[in-house]
Amino acid sequence: MAELRIQGLAKSYRDVRVLESIDLTIASGEFFTLLGPSGCGKTTLLRTIAGFQHQDRGEIVVKGERIDLKPAHKRDIGMVFQDYAVFPHLTVAENVAFGLKARSLPKSEIETRVAESLKMVRLDGYQSRLPAEMSGGQQQRIGLARAMAIRPTLLLMDEPLSNLDAKLRIELREDIRDIQRRLGITTIYVTHDQEEALAVSDRICVMDKGRVEQIGTPFEIYRHPVRRFAAGFVGTMNFISGTLKAGQLLIGSRSVHFPGADGTGPVELAIRPENVILSGSSPGAAIPLRGEVRKVTFLGREAHYTLGTEAGEIIAQAMDPSADFIAMEGQTIDIVLPIAKAALFDANGDLVSAGRP
Ligand SMILES: Nc1ncnc2c1ncn2[C@@H]1O[C@H](COP(=O)(O)OP(=O)(O)OP(=O)(O)O)[C@@H](O)[C@H]1O
């Protein structure tokens, strides 16, 4: 059974529509991420699920029961906030015990759960400290332990890693994922960081302007985007303007048959830098182009080349620059865009066709 089902959820602030009719279903134990740019409505959606604000229309159903009719404190939800929101005057243990006391659990049960939760987030031994004596990463661990201690049906996390430096972000995101897996707790995670979303999620919901653009596994979103927005927001993507004429794709002076694209009109060809062939040829249909190397970015394990072509600027990636391919700035090289690794989007941002090998 679906753990959480959201149907037709809409919300406006005064006259501004922030959530258009949102529909989504989340399975029990799933790590589900809302990913999108600032202002797309992720936080509003999360806070509406938590009950901190109310929708104008639509339903939120958990385990078959409408929770949107209940006040926030009766929704059985644990929440972790971007700014930690720990109580500064309470010790670590008191912070974690807070929700348990509010639920009037017996003292011994509270002690057991506090100890368990602190161990889980690796804060064993810090019971008597005050939050001010802890680092940002540790304070967020308190927030996580506090949310988990009540053993909620749903765990909601709103950009929990945004205030931490890059190294800590990766460390804590791994911990969050491990704990979530171990406990099998259904989690909704909000982030604007696409790499973070790819790393932790079972499924990602890409949002833009209050709408769901695509829902899928990280692999599906990265490899098979169905909307131009998702294609451009997750990972790096080249978009090359072209024209479709009854199945023939025209890019600059080149023309190639694009399978499954029978229409006519302006299109954009989307291809990832790692799929641009820098040396050699493509086994199937492809668009060959001449490219002037404008910039080389050497990153050790890989190198990125910015190429000026008749179809516009294209970024290409070589995975093993020392062994595979080396180009110098100013050089002109032949590149190939394999159709099997490309997708076509129309002027509305809808997928026209994705290349098939
Ligand atoms: N209380 C409010 N009153 C009026 N407008 C609001 C309110 N809260 C949010 N908004 C607006 O609603 C839109 C969506 O905001 P929301 O915080 O949900 O987006 P978000 O995707 O979470 O963005 P961010 O990553 O910046 O937090 C924004 O345009 C924001 O300015």
The ligand as a MOL file (V3000), in Angstrom:
LIG
                    3D

  0  0  0     0  0            999 V3000
M  V30 BEGIN CTAB
M  V30 COUNTS 31 33 0 0 0
M  V30 BEGIN ATOM
M  V30 1 N 4.2890 32.9860 3.5400 0
M  V30 2 C 4.4060 33.3310 2.2420 0
M  V30 3 N 3.7330 34.3940 1.7590 0
M  V30 4 C 3.8280 34.7430 0.4550 0
M  V30 5 N 4.5900 34.0990 -0.4440 0
M  V30 6 C 5.3010 33.0360 -0.0220 0
M  V30 7 C 5.2460 32.6010 1.3490 0
M  V30 8 N 6.0490 31.5070 1.4800 0
M  V30 9 C 6.5820 31.3060 0.2470 0
M  V30 10 N 6.1480 32.1880 -0.6470 0
M  V30 11 C 6.4720 32.2220 -2.0840 0
M  V30 12 O 6.0710 31.0040 -2.6370 0
M  V30 13 C 7.0020 30.5460 -3.6090 0
M  V30 14 C 7.4640 29.1380 -3.2520 0
M  V30 15 O 8.2390 29.1870 -2.0560 0
M  V30 16 P 8.8960 27.8990 -1.4150 0
M  V30 17 O 9.6190 28.3290 -0.1880 0
M  V30 18 O 7.8810 26.8400 -1.2810 0
M  V30 19 O 9.9120 27.4810 -2.5560 0
M  V30 20 P 11.1810 26.5450 -2.4620 0
M  V30 21 O 11.1880 25.7770 -3.7210 0
M  V30 22 O 11.1880 25.7740 -1.2080 0
M  V30 23 O 12.3410 27.6020 -2.4910 0
M  V30 24 P 13.6500 27.7010 -1.5550 0
M  V30 25 O 14.5520 26.6020 -1.9920 0
M  V30 26 O 14.1800 29.0700 -1.8830 0
M  V30 27 O 13.1730 27.5750 -0.1460 0
M  V30 28 C 8.0970 31.5830 -3.6430 0
M  V30 29 O 7.8660 32.4250 -4.7410 0
M  V30 30 C 7.9600 32.3050 -2.3370 0
M  V30 31 O 8.3830 33.6370 -2.4760 0
M  V30 END ATOM
M  V30 BEGIN BOND
M  V30 1 1 1 2
M  V30 2 1 2 3
M  V30 3 2 2 7
M  V30 4 2 3 4
M  V30 5 1 4 5
M  V30 6 2 5 6
M  V30 7 1 6 7
M  V30 8 1 6 10
M  V30 9 1 7 8
M  V30 10 2 8 9
M  V30 11 1 9 10
M  V30 12 1 10 11
M  V30 13 1 11 12
M  V30 14 1 11 30
M  V30 15 1 12 13
M  V30 16 1 13 14
M  V30 17 1 13 28
M  V30 18 1 14 15
M  V30 19 1 15 16
M  V30 20 2 16 17
M  V30 21 1 16 18
M  V30 22 1 16 19
M  V30 23 1 19 20
M  V30 24 2 20 21
M  V30 25 1 20 22
M  V30 26 1 20 23
M  V30 27 1 23 24
M  V30 28 2 24 25
M  V30 29 1 24 26
M  V30 30 1 24 27
M  V30 31 1 28 29
M  V30 32 1 28 30
M  V30 33 1 30 31
M  V30 END BOND
M  V30 END CTAB
M  END
